[in-house]
Amino acid sequence: MAALPDNLELLRQAFEIYDHDGDGMLRIDEFKHVLMKIYTQMKADEADRLAHDSDLNKDQMIDFDEFSAALGPTLGKQTPTPTRTPLTGTTLQRWYTSSSMDSADCMDDELRACFQAFDTNNDGLISRAELKRVMFRLGDDLSEAELNDMMNEADANRDGYIDFDEFKRLC
C-alpha cells in the first residue's frame, strides 16, 4: 500500500476538492461547510466564527495559505470541545481515506462528506464529468479507459451516475 501524503499534502488535497472552480479560493460559506464536514459535531455558529476568523485579509475568501493557517498549525494541539476534537494527521487521513472509522455513524458522516466533495453540483449524484474533474484536481488525470473502469465498478444500476449507496458500497 502506498504511503499516505503528509499532513500539508492532505490539507492541499482537501482544499482542492472543495475548490470547485479551481480558482484557488473558497468563499467563506464554502469554508464553513468544509469545517462542518471535518468536524462533524461542530455547530453552524462556531463554524461561521472560525471561518470568518480564518479570513486574515478580510476579502471574504479563503485561499490555501489561510486554509492551512487555520488548520495546519494546530494539528494535534487543539483543545477538544464537545463540537471540535483535535485535528490531527490521523483525523485528516481518516477524512481523506474514509477508513479506520470507529462507528457506523461516523463512517457515514465521513463517506457523505467525501461523496459531497465529488458531487460538485449537489444533485446527489456523481457524474462521469464530476469524477474526472475531481480526480484530476487530486493529481490523477484519468484516461477514458480508467474512467470507464471506475464508473463500471461503481455504477451498479447502470444509470450513468454514482449515487451515495453505490459510493458507499465501494468502501
N, C-alpha and C positions, 0 to 999 in steps of 0.2 A: 504494500500500500504506500502511495506517495505521501511524503510529509505534508502536513497542512501548512499553509502560509503563516508567517509570523503575524503578531498582533496588528502591526501597522498595515500589512498587506490585507488582513481580514477587514480592517476598517476601510481601506481603499475599495475593496470589493463590495462591502456593504453600501458604501457611498455611491458607487457606480450603479448598483442595482436600482437604487431609488432615484438616481438622476435620470429620469425617463427620457428627457430630450437631449441628454449628453452635453449640456452646456457648462458643466462643472459647478452648478449651483443648485441648491434645494431651497424652495420657498420655506418660510418659517413654518407654515402649516404642514408642509411635507416632512420637515424635520421633526415636528411634534408627532406626526404619525409614525415615523421611524422609532422615536423614543418609546412610544407606547407599544410598538412591536417587540423591541428589545427587552423592555421592562414591562412585561405583560400585566402586572398589577398596578402600574403607575396610573394615577388619576389624571384626567384631562387638564385640570388647572395646574398641576405640578409639571406636566409635560410642556404646557404652554409657557410657564415661567422659565423652565430650563431652556427651552428653545429660544426665547427672547434674550435670556442672559448670554446665550452662546453666540448671538449675533453681535460680535465685537465691534464691527464698523457701522452697525445700525442701518444697514441698507435693506433690511427685511429679507435677506437671502443668506444662506449658509453655504460657504464654499468648503472645499476639503480641509483647508487649514483650520477653519472654525469648527468643523465637524470633528477633526482629530484632536483639536484643543479641548473640546467639550468631553470627548470620550476617551481619548488616548492617555493623557497624563494621569488619569485616575484609575487606570487598570489595576484592580486588586486593592485599591487604597480607599475606596468609598466606605462610608459608614452605612451599614444596612439600615433601611427604614422599612415599614410594613409594605411600601409600594415599590421600593427600589433596592434590589440586592446588589452587592458589589459587582461591577463589571470587570470580569477577569478574562484572561486569554481563553480559559476554558469556556466561559459564558459565550464569548464570541465564536469559538469553534463550534459549540453546540448550536448557536443561532445559524451559523454558516452551513453546517452539515446536516442539521436537523436530526442528529443522532445522539446517543448516550443520554436520553431523557429518562427521568425517574418516574414520571406518571403519564398516564394516557392523556389527561387534560393538558398538561404542559406540552406534550408532544403535539397534540392537536393545535395548540396555540402557535407553536414554532412552525409546524407544517403550514398552517394557514398564512402566517407571515411570509414564509418562503414562497408559497403559491401566489400570494398577492404581489410579490415583487416581480414575478413573471407575468402576471395578468395586468399589464400596464394600462389597459383601457377600462379596467374594473368591471368587466361584464360577466365575471365568474367563470371564464374560460380562457385557456391559453391557446392561442392560435399558432400556426407554424411561424408566422412573421414575428410574433412576440417571443417565441422560443429562440429563434435565430438571433434576434436583436439583443436579448439579454445574455445569451451565451457569448455573443461577440463582445459585449461590454465586459464580460468576465474573462476575456482573453482567448476564447475558443471560437475561431472562425469556422463554423461547421460547413462541410461540403453538403451538397444536396443529398448524397447517399447517407451521410451521417445524420442529417436532419430527418430523412425518411425513416431510418432505423429507430431513432428516438421516438418519432411520432407513432410508428407501428408498435413499438413496445408499450407506449403509454396509453394510446387511444384505444381502449378496449372495445368501445361501442362503434368504432369506425365512423364517427361523425365529422372527423377532421379537426377536432378540438380536444384538449385535455381538460376535463372538469376536476374539481377538487377530489372527488372519490377516486378517480383514476390516478391522480397525482399522489394521493395518499397510499395507494396500493403499491407504488414503486418503492416506498420506504420501508 
